[in-house]
Amino acid sequence: MNRISRMLSAMFTIALLFLFTVNASAQKISLKDLTVEYLVNPFSIDNPKPRFSWKIISTAKNTKQNNYEIRLGTSPKIDKVLWKTAVNNNQSVLIAYDGPQLSSKTKYYWQVRVKDNHGNVSAWSPVQFFQTGLKPEDWSAKWIAVEGKDTSLASPLFRKEFNLKKEVKSAMAYITAKGLYEASINGGRVSDAYFAPGWTSYKDHIQYQVYDVKQSLKKGANVIGVSLGDGWYKGRIGFSNQKQFYGDTRALLMQLEVEYTDGSKETIVTDNSWKTGYGPILTSNIYDGETYDARLELSGWNNIGFKENTNWKPVQELAMGPEKLIGMSGPPVTKHEEFKALKIFKTPLGETVVDFGQNLVGWVMLKAKGAAGTKITISHAEVLTKEGNFYTTNLRSAKQQNNYILKDGTEQVFEPHFSFQGFRYVKIDGYPGELKLENLTAVAVYSDMKTTGKFSTSNPLLNQLQHNISWGQKGNFVDVPTDCPQRDERLGWTGDAQAFASTAAYNMDVSGFFTKWLKDVSADQLPNGSVPFVIPNVLNQNDAGSAGWADVATIVPWDMYVSYGDKGILETQYESMKKWVNYISSVAKNNLWNTGFHFGDWLFYRPNDDNDGRAAVTDKYMIAQTFYAHSTQLLINAAKVLGKTDDVTKYNALLEQIKTAYIKENMTPSGKLISNTQTAYVLALQFDMLPENLRAQAAQRLVDNVRDYGNHLTTGFLGTPYLCHVLSRFGHEDVAYDLLLQESYPSWLYPVKMGATTIWERWDGIKQDGSFQTADMNSFNHYAYGAIGDWMYKNIAGINPVSAQPGYKNILIAPRPGRKLTNASAELETVYGTVKSSWTITGGVFKLDVTVPANASATVVLPKADKKEEIGSGSYHFECKY
Ligand code: RAM
């Protein structure tokens, strides 16, 4: 070998070695799940300082980030860096942009790399992007509507043909509506989202959506076609047959911005050059369903070359309203699980009914073929009567009915466009020919949140309870957290949302969902600081807030902070939190909140024939005082996080007075509360209302009460979420398990035993004799009592966030087995990565497997042990005698 070839070979080896090291370190540590404001490559970021997050994957234990570098530019290669930062710390969640001011409707590209504590450097992540939202002056489109008064019940169609002169390089469509819209370009839907633009406090703000539509466009002739539905904006909303709450005119606003390959630009906007007509949707309504006459379909109406006949009219332009147009901060509503029909049968009343086996929210896709004019009606119900008949009385005035009128000959698949139903069973009338199982598919429709939690145990009933909790969540997280999805209500009840929020954050990624809704909470908060019963406030309520409902203003932001480590949510909501606490102070007398209307411990246990005084009535003002304390405490917590020391001092002093007033008003000198109920003791203990020396005996009174009811709970919406937590905290784990595993009424497992597939509004929605509770208020899909899920994840599986290091930066793993459970296992996808906790008990040995994601740490406490173990990321096994 000559010198040159030796040199070359040596260089080659060095190069190989170099490659290997780079590769090896790239394998040791890499990045995933890169997001901006919780979203992957989002299109409408309004935050002037968008926040970046990433997760680290590492094969080594005890991995922490030592530093990170981010770079950002306006080209996909980031060849010209607009902003870069290199920071030595271990923060990898919601890192705020801190460069020059960002322009509106501009696409920015970014990437990140990190170095860990073992010296490994990740490769630069794949380039990600985000696009900034529109400023008000960026809108050149005009709102358009049908000419004259918008009185037709039918859905108007809007269309516009346009010519693109050159090859398209990029094209973004910005769309919103008053009402609901379904938009298409050249005959294809622009997205898989439903119920856009989503439900917000429309008088304050309407969301617009942004779609990358380059693939749908071509040089030459193109067409946009949009149909509008009434939705929440104009349709029936609320239980008093209220219509047109936000406005009487459905309208469309759309702007299509095209850039040609030569750099020149073209914008197509809604204006008076558009045409409008009517199509097959004769009526559509959130509560009542949809009527679709296929004979009125206008073949090709949203394709080019369609001949608009004289039924197509000019549109009218409307002025911009006072409402803000904002980008999306939550997930869109999309289709999810599909359910095959399990059984078609005749009920005793002779009706044809189909069972899908799961109470769900969405609709049925129906295949049918028959003579033109044949009308098929699908009615929806959650349950059958004890005789086996189709039961719809609990829907109150909501029809929940879709009607399809066939056109001649061809087989068609029908589904509604602007309505959804809550059901397990459907009744079919007018079906031509034989109805077969394969003609029906139920599809679940809900906000597109990632599933983050898994939970299972050795007890199948508990597993079914977990299933019911998560289906209660799916069915009621349809853009707004609602109480129920089926009757003429479906409203954003604040009490239900605050009770369930922390459980929700285990099951699914609700960060964006609640970020969006909290904007409505702030927007609809009343000038005096009070928070309405429902958000968006369509009940026109304009005064007092109810304890445990209005406290959503402090509880949900805090829960989101703890679950996702989102300090920004506290910053944004702080004024709202403070206004709420100040409102209570303004109506309190001598620090006692003993005024106004309150729902109290809603739907608590009360037997029918109550001669013995078994009904668990808790004094409403006593409850109110505990929530006054709780909200004040959460405000103090938020003030501490945000460094608002003056407020910390001020509200700490207030909190002391609130507690003193509580004791004076509600407790006897020996520590008895004026209402001897579970909820009374639960709230007093959960919110630290009692002096320390009286807490243990108060907990004992709670235990005595539970035992006195034969290990049954008697709590309503407000006591239930904290019941088992309080028992666990004061050392009564066995009592908590007795309640959880109780199978007879009232209990969590009673509905499970009765065949429930979702959580019920009432403990006895179906009574022991098979009859129903009062039809006025008896939903079979209501998540509030599902709040026990929080305890199940925290105590059975043992996965707990630690508020001092929120977002599961530090995790407390403290499983507490109980009664006859022999194993439990849970997973949670946190903002750092997957946490796992899984245990079994065999032969008197408790075995625990734990996984902690990179850049996080955990404190592990084994059952009945007083020793804590601190661990870093990685997988670990523990054992102890049990
Ligand atoms: C009913 C529902 C809802 C509850 C209100 C007070 O509308 O049960 O869940 O929050 O009452």
Residues whose N, C-alpha, C, O or C-beta is under 5 A from the ligand:
A	BS01	RAM	D483 W493 G495 D496 F599
